[in-house]
């Protein structure tokens, strides 16, 4: 089975998932842009709506990560629903996962290690760049903590990819089973892991990683896909209400950040993220330019997410030298976010897409058809 999706759900409603990918990446960039502008122009914090004197910085944009995890669960089951128990499905699944995730991540990790050695201080994790085990763990998506900190790979935002790859590993192995057996096993295994975390409260970073409540967010996505494939449907009115309520639930935490990977995050960010995904599968993004924009930004979401590690300090430096500190603080955050997202789209067009195409051709031994822009891919 290819990465394309059988269109038994309205095509434009699947495009909405692409738009959510872009929204999730942009939300995370917005939070990190707020941090960067606060570092560059601290005098502007007092007049900013993005900082609260009691709670500190607004970090609700980090919920974009939770949205990513729910989307991943949804897409994996939706795209690979017919692959369970099929010969060659496991090999094909891991081949696609590796070619989709690894090349760009390894390339940018190598660049980051090189830059942090040559220009210490540019990245927040520069202090650990010389630690061989930590760098190796970053390449292998292993939860190895940076010296003096908890889990934080060379590409700082890559901690989320550690969870993604763990989920892909389990999901891929379960493709050896028939779907009626695989899905309950996945549900039970992740639930047991989280339960062990609650019962034992492990201190070791790897154990905290393997028992995080974040694992349940993938299950939320799996559940949404199962519901959708079973004929689940909401009216447009109900979907809009659900989307509004879910967004309101997220915004209720605008000046409060739940515990990093615990039950609070799952409840206050994970469940609303699932509500947004449910709503998206029942709503159209329109036609023409809105649909094309959703397709491009969705395809570029991975590059937007990763390239921010370079684009944030680069554009922050430019803004500082050009005197942007004279502008309102919150406007600077918006400007930096737009610049970083645009850089991510450029990175997708100039680096990720050609690199992905080259890797596929290398593995296949012959030219491969490129995925159409906006195609829902696993």
HELIX and SHEET records of a PDB file:
HELIX    1   1 UNK A   11  UNK A   40  1                                  30    
HELIX    2   2 UNK A   42  UNK A   47  5                                   6    
HELIX    3   3 UNK A   60  UNK A   62  5                                   3    
HELIX    4   4 UNK A   63  UNK A   80  1                                  18    
HELIX    5   5 UNK A   89  UNK A  118  1                                  30    
HELIX    6   6 UNK A  126  UNK A  128  5                                   3    
HELIX    7   7 UNK A  132  UNK A  139  1                                   8    
HELIX    8   8 UNK A  156  UNK A  158  5                                   3    
HELIX    9   9 UNK A  159  UNK A  174  1                                  16    
HELIX   10  10 UNK A  179  UNK A  200  1                                  22    
HELIX   11  11 UNK A  205  UNK A  210  1                                   6    
HELIX   12  12 UNK A  215  UNK A  229  1                                  15    
HELIX   13  13 UNK A  236  UNK A  251  1                                  16    
HELIX   14  14 UNK A  263  UNK A  265  1                                   3    
HELIX   15  15 UNK A  266  UNK A  270  3                                   5    
HELIX   16  16 UNK A  271  UNK A  280  1                                  10    
HELIX   17  17 UNK A  289  UNK A  299  1                                  11    
HELIX   18  18 UNK A  301  UNK A  321  1                                  21    
HELIX   19  19 UNK A  324  UNK A  326  5                                   3    
HELIX   20  20 UNK A  329  UNK A  347  1                                  19    
HELIX   21  21 UNK A  348  UNK A  352  3                                   5    
HELIX   22  22 UNK A  353  UNK A  364  1                                  12    
SHEET    1   A 2 UNK A  51  UNK A  52  0                                        
SHEET    2   A 2 UNK A  56  UNK A  57 -1                                        
END                                                                             
